[in-house]
Amino acid sequence: MSGRRRSPAITTGATASTISRSSRGPSDFYIGPESLGEPIVNLDFFENLTRCAVLTPDYSACAELEGIAGVGLVDYPGVSVGTTFAHVTPQNYADIWGNQGRPGSFSNATVRGHVAVRFENRDSPAIVWEERPGVLAWVAVLPGQVDSLLSIAEGIRPMPGPSVIPHRVVGGNTPTNPSVVRYDADDNDGDGLVIVRIGDTECVGFGYVDGCGDGIAANTVVRPRGDTIDLVGATPPNVATVRFTFSDGGTVEAEPGPFANYRSHFYSVGYGPGIGVIPEVSASSGLIGSAPAARSSSNSMSRSAGNRHAASEPRHTPALS
């Protein structure tokens, strides 16, 4: 359970992406019943552990969030109430964050009319269910409070979330096809191309953005994953092809394309098997520059609750327009 204290609402105005508001806003979250007392709400999780998964049709705001897995957004003495923005089933979530393999560690239940799964989160009894499409709610308690677990879950209440978040957008998902890149909630990094805008600069990363620079190579990210390599990046709009030549003699080409209303074009391709293979990258539209090497990132993605690079991501960015 988190020990963070209450944070002020994120109201950075024109320095962040706006949230689309409706009868139930995409950033709305859940707190416990009044009987638990005053909640401690960790609103900074929205700033550090979320991305905009789907933009509105006019690209002006965020229609769907992803993130905040494995950490309680709301805390009470001995109780955590979580809201996780992800299209995963309650069983998937329990498999990831529960104590797999422990006899009797999972059981089915019903909460607020929804299918739920009871599990152990470390040594804390917990229960998780899908409260609304793409949003899981969960409750974890200390072992001595297990008898109140279901009543707490039944009594959760919705709360409005922040109206702005940092400009951190999943590349590829669209309002008409929102499932191109799906977040699996096994940590708080994304699972594909991520775009961050700083002033007029557009930066990219795979899962998270940990740096930005000028030129094609500085905006190319190479990420080993298993026995393959993921390659994502951004280019000027007049670049037709990005070509990777690997140290094992293999090659792969990517054709950057537009996304939303960004100036840059983007690509995401894979190469495998690629362990220990070092690529060089060049680009052409006729002949548009070249670069000696792409930016590389570690492939160690532990099942941790925190976004490992959240603090280094740019957080003050313009509103979508």
C-alpha positions as CSV (number, residue, x, y, z in Angstrom):
1,M,0.0,0.0,0.0
2,S,1.2,3.4,-0.9
3,G,2.5,5.8,1.8
4,R,2.2,8.9,-0.2
5,R,0.4,11.9,1.2
6,R,-2.4,13.8,-0.5
7,S,-1.4,15.7,-3.6
8,P,-3.1,18.8,-5.1
9,A,-5.2,18.3,-8.2
10,I,-3.1,18.5,-11.4
11,T,-4.1,21.8,-12.9
12,T,-1.2,22.7,-15.1
13,G,-3.6,24.4,-17.7
14,A,-2.0,24.9,-21.1
15,T,1.0,22.8,-20.1
16,A,-0.7,19.5,-20.4
17,S,-3.2,17.4,-22.4
18,T,-6.8,18.1,-21.6
19,I,-9.2,15.3,-20.6
20,S,-12.4,14.8,-22.5
21,R,-15.3,15.2,-20.0
22,S,-18.6,13.3,-20.3
23,S,-21.2,12.0,-17.8
24,R,-18.4,9.7,-16.6
25,G,-15.0,11.2,-17.3
26,P,-12.1,9.0,-18.6
27,S,-10.0,10.0,-15.5
28,D,-12.7,9.4,-12.9
29,F,-11.6,7.0,-10.2
30,Y,-13.0,5.4,-7.0
31,I,-12.7,6.0,-3.3
32,G,-13.9,3.9,-0.4
33,P,-17.2,4.1,1.5
34,E,-17.7,7.0,3.9
35,S,-17.3,4.6,6.9
36,L,-13.5,4.4,6.2
37,G,-13.0,8.1,6.9
38,E,-11.0,10.7,5.0
39,P,-9.2,9.2,2.0
40,I,-5.6,9.9,1.1
41,V,-5.7,10.4,-2.7
42,N,-2.4,10.0,-4.6
43,L,-3.3,12.3,-7.6
44,D,0.3,12.5,-8.6
45,F,-0.1,9.0,-10.0
46,F,-2.1,10.6,-12.9
47,E,1.0,12.7,-13.6
48,N,3.6,10.0,-13.4
49,L,1.9,6.7,-14.2
50,T,-0.6,7.3,-17.0
51,R,-0.7,7.9,-20.7
52,C,-3.4,8.9,-23.1
53,A,-4.4,5.6,-24.8
54,V,-6.9,7.1,-27.2
55,L,-7.4,10.7,-28.4
56,T,-10.7,12.3,-29.1
57,P,-11.6,12.4,-32.9
58,D,-10.4,16.0,-33.2
59,Y,-7.2,15.2,-31.3
60,S,-7.9,18.0,-28.8
61,A,-8.2,15.9,-25.7
62,C,-7.8,12.4,-24.2
63,A,-10.7,10.1,-24.5
64,E,-9.2,7.1,-22.7
65,L,-6.4,6.6,-20.2
66,E,-4.1,3.7,-19.4
67,G,-1.9,3.0,-16.3
68,I,-1.8,3.0,-12.5
69,A,-1.5,-0.7,-12.0
70,G,-0.4,-2.4,-8.8
71,V,-0.5,0.7,-6.6
72,G,-3.5,2.0,-4.6
73,L,-4.7,5.4,-5.9
74,V,-6.6,5.9,-2.6
75,D,-5.4,4.9,0.9
76,Y,-7.1,4.5,4.3
77,P,-5.6,3.0,7.4
78,G,-5.1,-0.7,6.5
79,V,-7.0,-0.3,3.2
80,S,-6.1,0.5,-0.4
81,V,-8.6,1.3,-3.1
82,G,-7.2,1.0,-6.6
83,T,-8.3,2.2,-10.0
84,T,-6.4,0.7,-12.9
85,F,-7.0,2.0,-16.4
86,A,-6.5,-1.1,-18.6
87,H,-8.5,-3.4,-20.9
88,V,-7.6,-6.6,-19.0
89,T,-9.9,-9.1,-17.3
90,P,-10.1,-9.3,-13.5
91,Q,-8.5,-12.7,-13.7
92,N,-5.6,-11.4,-15.8
93,Y,-5.0,-8.7,-13.2
94,A,-5.1,-11.2,-10.4
95,D,-2.7,-13.5,-12.2
96,I,-0.2,-10.6,-12.6
97,W,-0.5,-9.0,-9.1
98,G,-1.5,-12.0,-7.0
99,N,0.6,-14.7,-5.5
100,Q,0.5,-17.2,-8.3
101,G,0.8,-20.9,-7.4
102,R,-0.5,-20.5,-3.8
103,P,-3.2,-23.0,-3.2
104,G,-6.6,-21.4,-2.9
105,S,-5.2,-18.0,-3.8
106,F,-8.0,-17.2,-6.3
107,S,-11.7,-17.4,-6.0
108,N,-14.7,-16.0,-7.9
109,A,-17.1,-13.4,-6.5
110,T,-19.6,-10.7,-7.5
111,V,-19.1,-7.0,-6.7
112,R,-21.7,-4.3,-7.6
113,G,-23.2,-6.7,-10.2
114,H,-19.8,-7.4,-11.8
115,V,-17.7,-10.6,-12.0
116,A,-14.9,-10.3,-9.5
117,V,-11.8,-12.3,-8.5
118,R,-10.5,-12.5,-5.0
119,F,-6.7,-13.0,-4.6
120,E,-3.7,-12.3,-2.4
121,N,-1.6,-9.2,-3.1
122,R,1.5,-10.0,-1.3
123,D,0.0,-10.9,2.1
124,S,-3.1,-8.6,1.7
125,P,-6.5,-10.1,0.8
126,A,-7.7,-8.3,-2.3
127,I,-10.6,-8.3,-4.8
128,V,-10.7,-6.9,-8.4
129,W,-13.5,-6.3,-11.0
130,E,-14.2,-4.2,-14.1
131,E,-16.3,-1.3,-12.8
132,R,-16.7,0.2,-16.3
133,P,-15.3,-0.7,-19.7
134,G,-11.5,-0.4,-19.6
135,V,-11.4,0.5,-15.9
136,L,-10.7,-2.0,-13.1
137,A,-11.5,-1.2,-9.5
138,W,-9.9,-3.2,-6.7
139,V,-9.6,-3.2,-2.9
140,A,-6.8,-4.6,-0.7
141,V,-6.9,-4.9,3.1
142,L,-4.7,-6.1,5.9
143,P,-5.3,-9.7,6.8
144,G,-7.1,-8.8,10.0
145,Q,-9.7,-6.9,7.9
146,V,-10.6,-9.6,5.5
147,D,-14.1,-10.0,6.8
148,S,-14.8,-6.4,5.6
149,L,-13.3,-6.8,2.1
150,L,-16.6,-7.4,0.3
151,S,-18.5,-4.7,2.1
152,I,-15.8,-2.1,1.3
153,A,-15.8,-3.2,-2.4
154,E,-19.5,-2.8,-2.6
155,G,-19.4,0.7,-1.1
156,I,-16.8,2.3,-3.4
157,R,-17.8,5.8,-4.8
158,P,-16.8,7.5,-8.0
159,M,-14.8,10.7,-7.9
160,P,-13.9,13.1,-10.8
161,G,-10.3,12.7,-11.9
162,P,-8.0,15.5,-13.1
163,S,-9.0,17.5,-16.1
164,V,-5.4,17.7,-17.5
165,I,-2.6,15.2,-17.7
166,P,0.9,15.4,-19.1
167,H,1.1,15.2,-22.9
168,R,2.1,11.5,-23.1
169,V,0.2,9.7,-25.9
170,V,0.2,6.1,-27.1
171,G,0.9,6.1,-30.8
172,G,-1.2,4.0,-33.1
173,N,-4.6,3.9,-31.4
174,T,-7.4,5.9,-33.0
175,P,-11.1,6.6,-32.0
176,T,-12.2,4.2,-34.7
177,N,-9.5,1.6,-34.0
178,P,-8.6,1.9,-30.3
179,S,-7.0,-1.5,-29.8
180,V,-3.8,-1.3,-32.0
181,V,-1.6,-1.1,-28.9
182,R,-3.1,-2.5,-25.7
183,Y,-1.6,-2.0,-22.2
184,D,-1.3,-5.3,-20.3
185,A,-1.1,-3.7,-16.8
186,D,1.9,-5.8,-15.7
187,D,3.8,-2.6,-14.7
188,N,3.3,1.1,-15.4
189,D,5.2,1.4,-18.6
190,G,3.3,1.3,-21.9
191,D,3.5,-1.5,-24.4
192,G,4.3,0.3,-27.6
193,L,5.2,3.7,-29.2
194,V,4.8,6.6,-26.8
195,I,4.8,10.3,-28.0
196,V,5.7,13.2,-25.7
197,R,5.4,16.8,-26.9
198,I,7.6,19.5,-25.3
199,G,6.9,22.9,-26.8
200,D,7.3,22.3,-30.5
201,T,9.4,19.2,-30.1
202,E,7.9,15.8,-30.5
203,C,9.8,13.0,-28.7
204,V,9.3,9.2,-28.8
205,G,10.0,6.1,-26.8
206,F,8.9,2.5,-26.4
207,G,6.7,2.2,-23.3
208,Y,8.2,5.4,-21.8
209,V,10.2,8.4,-23.1
210,D,13.6,8.8,-21.4
211,G,15.2,11.3,-23.8
212,C,14.8,13.4,-26.8
213,G,17.1,15.1,-29.4
214,D,17.5,16.3,-32.9
215,G,17.8,14.0,-35.9
216,I,16.6,10.6,-36.9
217,A,19.0,8.6,-34.8
218,A,18.2,10.6,-31.6
219,N,14.5,9.8,-32.2
220,T,15.0,6.1,-32.8
221,V,14.6,3.7,-29.9
222,V,15.9,0.1,-30.0
223,R,14.4,-2.2,-27.3
224,P,15.3,-5.9,-27.0
225,R,12.4,-8.0,-25.9
226,G,12.8,-11.7,-25.5
227,D,14.6,-12.9,-28.7
228,T,13.5,-10.0,-30.8
229,I,14.1,-6.3,-31.1
230,D,11.4,-3.6,-31.2
231,L,12.3,-0.5,-33.1
232,V,10.2,2.7,-32.9
233,G,10.9,6.2,-33.9
234,A,10.0,9.6,-35.4
235,T,11.1,11.3,-38.6
236,P,10.4,14.4,-40.5
237,P,7.3,14.0,-42.7
238,N,9.4,13.9,-46.0
239,V,11.2,10.7,-45.0
240,A,9.9,7.8,-47.0
241,T,12.0,4.9,-45.5
242,V,14.1,4.2,-42.5
243,R,16.5,1.3,-43.0
244,F,18.2,-0.7,-40.2
245,T,21.3,-2.7,-40.9
246,F,22.2,-5.1,-38.2
247,S,25.6,-6.5,-37.1
248,D,24.4,-10.0,-38.0
249,G,24.0,-8.9,-41.6
250,G,20.2,-8.6,-41.5
251,T,18.2,-5.6,-42.5
252,V,14.7,-4.3,-42.0
253,E,12.9,-1.3,-43.4
254,A,10.2,0.9,-41.9
255,E,7.9,3.4,-43.7
256,P,7.0,6.2,-41.3
257,G,3.5,7.4,-41.4
258,P,1.3,10.3,-39.9
259,F,-0.5,10.0,-36.6
260,A,-3.1,12.4,-35.2
261,N,-2.1,16.0,-35.7
262,Y,1.6,15.6,-35.0
263,R,4.2,17.1,-37.4
264,S,6.4,14.1,-37.2
265,H,5.8,10.7,-38.9
266,F,6.2,7.6,-36.8
267,Y,7.1,3.9,-37.3
268,S,7.2,0.7,-35.2
269,V,8.8,-2.5,-36.5
270,G,10.4,-5.6,-35.1
271,Y,13.5,-7.7,-35.9
272,G,14.4,-11.1,-34.5
273,P,16.2,-13.0,-33.3
274,G,18.1,-10.0,-32.1
275,I,20.0,-10.6,-28.8
276,G,23.2,-8.7,-28.9
277,V,22.6,-7.4,-32.4
278,I,23.5,-3.8,-32.9
279,P,21.7,-1.8,-35.6
280,E,22.7,1.2,-37.7
281,V,20.0,3.3,-39.2
282,S,19.8,5.5,-42.3
283,A,16.8,7.2,-43.9
284,S,15.9,8.3,-47.3
285,S,13.3,10.2,-49.3
286,G,15.7,10.4,-52.2
287,L,18.5,10.9,-49.7
288,I,17.7,12.4,-46.3
289,G,20.5,12.2,-43.9
290,S,21.9,9.2,-42.1
291,A,22.9,8.4,-38.6
292,P,25.7,6.1,-37.2
293,A,23.6,4.4,-34.5
294,A,20.2,4.3,-32.9
295,R,19.4,5.0,-29.3
296,S,19.2,1.8,-27.2
297,S,17.3,0.9,-24.1
298,S,17.6,-1.9,-21.6
299,N,15.2,-4.9,-21.9
300,S,14.8,-5.4,-18.2
301,M,11.2,-4.8,-17.4
302,S,10.4,-6.1,-13.9
303,R,6.9,-6.5,-12.6
304,S,7.1,-3.4,-10.5
305,A,4.3,-0.9,-9.7
306,G,6.2,2.3,-10.6
307,N,7.1,3.6,-14.0
308,R,10.8,3.4,-13.8
309,H,11.4,6.4,-15.9
310,A,8.5,8.6,-14.9
311,A,10.6,11.2,-13.2
312,S,12.7,11.7,-16.3
313,E,9.8,12.1,-18.7
314,P,9.0,15.7,-19.7
315,R,5.8,16.6,-17.7
316,H,5.0,20.2,-18.7
317,T,3.8,20.2,-22.3
318,P,1.3,22.2,-24.3
319,A,-2.4,21.3,-24.5
320,L,-3.5,19.3,-27.6
321,S,-4.7,21.6,-30.3
